[in-house]
Amino acid sequence: MKKIKFGTTNEEVSAVVFGCMRINGIEEKAAQSIVEKAVEVGINFFDHADIYGKGECEEIFGRVLKNSSLKREDLWLQTKCGIRPGTFDFSKEHIISSVEGSLKRLGVDHLDSLLLHRPDTLMEPEEIAAAFDQLHQEGKVRYFGVSNQKPLQIELLKKYVGQPLQANQLQFGIKHTGMIDSGIYVNMTNEPSVDHDGSILEYSRLNDMTIQAWSPYQYGFFEGVFLDNDKFPELNAVLAEIAEKYQITKNGLASAWILRHPAKMQVITGTMKEFRIEEIAAAAEINLSREDWYKIYEVAGNKLP
Ligand SMILES: NC(=O)c1ccc[n+]([C@@H]2O[C@H](COP(=O)([O-])OP(=O)(O)OC[C@H]3O[C@@H](n4cnc5c(N)ncnc54)[C@H](OP(=O)(O)O)[C@@H]3O)[C@@H](O)[C@H]2O)c1
C-alpha cells in the first residue's frame, strides 16, 4: 500500500482511505468483513462524520472494532463535525459535544484527526480555537483539519487556531476536476478557467496540507458513478484500455489517477464491496505515465488549451 505523510506530521498513513459513509447500507457481518479486508490490503485510515447515517455509521464501526481482532493503535480514525440538520454549526459547544458523541459511538478514547465538515458562515474562529484547544489538551483529538474550505477561509481559521490544520477533504476525481481545471486554463475566459476554489490545490501544496479526495467515482454532486455508466462510453473505453495496460481494473485506475498527482493526496473510497477494495489497493502503487494521465483528463471531457 502506498503511504503518505499526514500533513506536516511525520505520521505515515495509507494513501487509500476507507470512507464509512455507506457502511450502514450493508449487513453488520459484511461490514466487519470489509473493514478487515481493508486492513488486510494495507488501508489503515478510516473516515467518518457524526452525521453519516445520523450516527449509525460510527456505531456500526464501533461494534466492528469491538468484535474483531483489529487493534485500535493500528488504525487511524478520523471524523468530521459541523453539519447539523438544517444548519452548519462550528460553535465551541457543538464541536465538543459532537466529538464526545463520536468517541462514544466509535467506542474509543481519542480520534487521530477531526475535520470541520463544511464551512459555517456564522462561525466565530475564536470558538473553534477554544474547542480545539480543549479537545487537544484532554487528549481527545490528536490532529485537526477542514473539509470543503478555500485558502482564505483556512487563513482566517489559522489567525486564531493554535493547532496546525493538516488536511482538507475536497471532492476530486476524474469527473470532478475543478480544483485543477482553473490552473490548466489559466488566463482564459472559458468556463473551466473559473477558479471556484481559490487555488486550493496550490495552497495545499504550499502549506503541506493533505488533500483527501472524496467521492472519487461520482460525477456532479452525487449524480451517480461514471464507471460502467452508459452516459460516458468513450471515457469507459479509454479507462478499460489503460487499465489493461497496467494490469489493473477501471476502479483501480480511477484511484491511481488521483494518487498520481504529485500533491500527495489521499483517495477516500466509499465502496462496500471487498473485491473493489482489493482492486483499489492493488492499483495504489501504479505510477501512471504523464501521457496516460492527461489522456484520461481529456477523455473525461476536458479539451486541453
Ligand atoms: N467531506 C465531505 O463533504 C464528503 C462528502 C461525501 C463523502 N465523503 C467521504 O468520502 C467517502 C467516499 O464517498 P462516496 O461513497 O460517495 O465515494 P465513491 O467511492 O465515489 O462512491 C462509492 C459508491 O460508488 C459505487 N461504485 C463504485 N464503483 C462502482 C462501479 N464500478 N459500478 C457501480 N457502482 C460503483 C459503490 O458501490 P459498491 O459499494 O457496490 O462498490 C458506492 O455506492 C465517504 O465514505 C466519506 O467518507 C466526504
The ligand as an SDF file (V2000), in Angstrom:
LIG
                    3D

 48 52  0  0  0  0  0  0  0  0999 V2000
  -16.1820   15.8200    3.1570 N   0  0  0  0  0  0  0  0  0  0  0  0
  -17.2860   15.6670    2.5070 C   0  0  0  0  0  0  0  0  0  0  0  0
  -18.0660   16.6340    2.3150 O   0  0  0  0  0  0  0  0  0  0  0  0
  -17.6590   14.3180    1.9810 C   0  0  0  0  0  0  0  0  0  0  0  0
  -18.7800   14.1480    1.1720 C   0  0  0  0  0  0  0  0  0  0  0  0
  -19.0770   12.8670    0.7080 C   0  0  0  0  0  0  0  0  0  0  0  0
  -18.2770   11.7880    1.0420 C   0  0  0  0  0  0  0  0  0  0  0  0
  -17.1910   11.9810    1.8650 N   0  0  0  0  0  0  0  0  0  0  0  0
  -16.3120   10.8440    2.2250 C   0  0  0  0  0  0  0  0  0  0  0  0
  -15.9300   10.2050    1.0410 O   0  0  0  0  0  0  0  0  0  0  0  0
  -16.2110    8.8080    1.1350 C   0  0  0  0  0  0  0  0  0  0  0  0
  -16.4860    8.2610   -0.2240 C   0  0  0  0  0  0  0  0  0  0  0  0
  -17.6790    8.8470   -0.7750 O   0  0  0  0  0  0  0  0  0  0  0  0
  -18.5420    8.0220   -1.7920 P   0  0  0  0  0  0  0  0  0  0  0  0
  -19.0510    6.8010   -1.1650 O   0  0  0  0  0  0  0  0  0  0  0  0
  -19.5130    8.9580   -2.4230 O   0  0  0  0  0  0  0  0  0  0  0  0
  -17.3920    7.6520   -2.8540 O   0  0  0  0  0  0  0  0  0  0  0  0
  -17.2430    6.7850   -4.1470 P   0  0  0  0  0  0  0  0  0  0  0  0
  -16.1770    5.7790   -3.8650 O   0  0  0  0  0  0  0  0  0  0  0  0
  -17.0690    7.7380   -5.2670 O   0  0  0  0  0  0  0  0  0  0  0  0
  -18.6370    6.0630   -4.3550 O   0  0  0  0  0  0  0  0  0  0  0  0
  -18.9420    4.8560   -3.7460 C   0  0  0  0  0  0  0  0  0  0  0  0
  -20.1900    4.3270   -4.3740 C   0  0  0  0  0  0  0  0  0  0  0  0
  -19.9130    4.0820   -5.7480 O   0  0  0  0  0  0  0  0  0  0  0  0
  -20.2760    2.7400   -6.0510 C   0  0  0  0  0  0  0  0  0  0  0  0
  -19.3800    2.2220   -7.0960 N   0  0  0  0  0  0  0  0  0  0  0  0
  -18.0330    2.2800   -7.1270 C   0  0  0  0  0  0  0  0  0  0  0  0
  -17.5650    1.7130   -8.2560 N   0  0  0  0  0  0  0  0  0  0  0  0
  -18.6380    1.2930   -8.9430 C   0  0  0  0  0  0  0  0  0  0  0  0
  -18.7990    0.6440  -10.1950 C   0  0  0  0  0  0  0  0  0  0  0  0
  -17.7600    0.3020  -10.9490 N   0  0  0  0  0  0  0  0  0  0  0  0
  -20.0530    0.3970  -10.6020 N   0  0  0  0  0  0  0  0  0  0  0  0
  -21.1130    0.7230   -9.8560 C   0  0  0  0  0  0  0  0  0  0  0  0
  -21.0200    1.3350   -8.6460 N   0  0  0  0  0  0  0  0  0  0  0  0
  -19.7980    1.6150   -8.2030 C   0  0  0  0  0  0  0  0  0  0  0  0
  -20.1230    1.9900   -4.7610 C   0  0  0  0  0  0  0  0  0  0  0  0
  -20.9170    0.8290   -4.8000 O   0  0  0  0  0  0  0  0  0  0  0  0
  -20.3880   -0.5520   -4.1980 P   0  0  0  0  0  0  0  0  0  0  0  0
  -20.4810   -0.4280   -2.7180 O   0  0  0  0  0  0  0  0  0  0  0  0
  -21.3370   -1.5400   -4.7890 O   0  0  0  0  0  0  0  0  0  0  0  0
  -18.9820   -0.7270   -4.6670 O   0  0  0  0  0  0  0  0  0  0  0  0
  -20.6260    3.0140   -3.7590 C   0  0  0  0  0  0  0  0  0  0  0  0
  -22.0390    3.0110   -3.6820 O   0  0  0  0  0  0  0  0  0  0  0  0
  -17.3720    8.7300    2.1200 C   0  0  0  0  0  0  0  0  0  0  0  0
  -17.4730    7.4440    2.7120 O   0  0  0  0  0  0  0  0  0  0  0  0
  -16.9800    9.7820    3.1060 C   0  0  0  0  0  0  0  0  0  0  0  0
  -16.0190    9.2230    3.9950 O   0  0  0  0  0  0  0  0  0  0  0  0
  -16.8720   13.2160    2.3200 C   0  0  0  0  0  0  0  0  0  0  0  0
  1  2  1  0
  2  3  2  0
  2  4  1  0
  4  5  1  0
  4 48  2  0
  5  6  2  0
  6  7  1  0
  7  8  2  0
  8  9  1  0
  8 48  1  0
  9 10  1  0
  9 46  1  0
 10 11  1  0
 11 12  1  0
 11 44  1  0
 12 13  1  0
 13 14  1  0
 14 15  2  0
 14 16  1  0
 14 17  1  0
 17 18  1  0
 18 19  2  0
 18 20  1  0
 18 21  1  0
 21 22  1  0
 22 23  1  0
 23 24  1  0
 23 42  1  0
 24 25  1  0
 25 26  1  0
 25 36  1  0
 26 27  1  0
 26 35  1  0
 27 28  2  0
 28 29  1  0
 29 30  1  0
 29 35  2  0
 30 31  1  0
 30 32  2  0
 32 33  1  0
 33 34  2  0
 34 35  1  0
 36 37  1  0
 36 42  1  0
 37 38  1  0
 38 39  2  0
 38 40  1  0
 38 41  1  0
 42 43  1  0
 44 45  1  0
 44 46  1  0
 46 47  1  0
M  CHG  2   8   1  16  -1
M  END
$$$$
